[in-house]
Amino acid sequence: MKEDLMDIICCPLDKHDLDLDVSERDGEEILAGTLVCTECGEQFPIEDGIPNLLPPDMREEAPA
């Protein structure tokens, strides 16, 4: 995902801003990390450059 996407996405649960915590980057592309809601604190993973903004009860956990 590109960091400028942060200007247009918000928490799908309460529509507040998201903070970005990057754990892996390739140039300008964010490959892994977490988006955290500034209001409710819910965390949304970024895996393989794709943010998963599904509500927690709808997410499928990756096999370990």
N, C-alpha and C positions, 0 to 999 in steps of 0.2 A: 504494500500500500504506500502511497505517496503521503508525505507529512502534511501537504496542503489540503488533504482530505479532511483534516481536523477542523477546517473552517466551516464544513457543511454537515458533519455528522454530529449526532447527539445521542444521549442515552435513550434507548427505545422504551424504557419503562417509565421515566418521568420527564423526558425531554430536556434535561439539564446538560451542561457541558461535560466533556470527557477529558481526563488527563491521560497523557501518553507516557508509558514506561517501555522504552525500547530495550530489548535484550539482544537483538541481532539486526544488523543493517548491511546493505550492499549498495554503497554509493548513496543515492537519495531514496532508495527503496527500503522500506521497513519490512523485514522478513519475519520477525518474531517479536512478541512483546505482549503488553496488556493495555487495554483501555479501561480506565476507572472513572465511574461517575462521581462528579464533584459533590453531588447531593446525597444519593442513596448508598454510595460506596460499592455498588455492584461492579464486578470485574468481567470484562469481555476479552477473550484471548485473540491474539493475532498469530495465525499459523500459516506458514508458506506465503506470507504477504497478504493474506486475506483476513480481514477482521470478522469475527463471528459475533454478530449483534443479536443473535436469538436470545430470548429470555432464558434464564438458567434451567428451567424445567423442560425446555424444548431442545436443549443442546445434547448432542450425542458425544460422550467422552471417547477420546481416541484410545485404541487398545494400547496397553503398556508393553 
